[in-house]
């Protein structure tokens, strides 16, 4: 025997059919790819990962934002500076990116790094002569460069400059600083961004997170202040009179 349908008004409710959920479309993922892929490619080119950049551009059906030969030449300069070969780096720059040598800040950074390499090799007299011949003349039209010179010149006064208060200028990290500065100068000369959008976005995100963290701490301190006031009121203690 078939089951009879419940009589109208019997109080039994039919089971509601759940509303169909929207199925995810590929628009969000494709949008993310359209945004992220150029950022990743620009990052690879900026840091000279030639093979990875070429492979990524091919797989993503994108055009490289810079010339591969130019990228390789730029990385040769960076690697020379990282190895302490400043003169070799200068020759490469003059050959491939001559306009960079016309920028006084970049030129002085290269001169300073060469001076530091001479100090590392304990060639104090040669370093001092180098300062007179090739560094001091640059400060005539740019007196602000004297401050940078004064930071490193005291290294000549120490028998063991590596252990002096300014010894950090002789570290590998300083070579990296100079290489990064020159890399940015070359990128600008090639009409390329000196910093990648990916790194700028990460920096902004970090700053925003720090700001939110500071605001949260401030709100917590305010809430704690009012909680203490409520405890004082409940205990019957009189609040301090206001200053007139």
Secondary structure by P-SEA (a helix, b strand, c coil): cccccccccccccccccccccccccaaaaaaaaaacaaaaaaaaaaacaaaaaaaaaaaacccccccaaaaaaaaaaaaaaaacaaaaaaaaaaaccccccccaaaaaaaaaaaaaaaaaacaaaaaaaaaaccccccccccccaaaaaaaccccccccccccccccccccaaaaaaaaaaaaaaaaaaaccccccaaaaaaaaaaaaaaaaaaaaaaaaaaaaaaaaaaaaaaaccccccccc
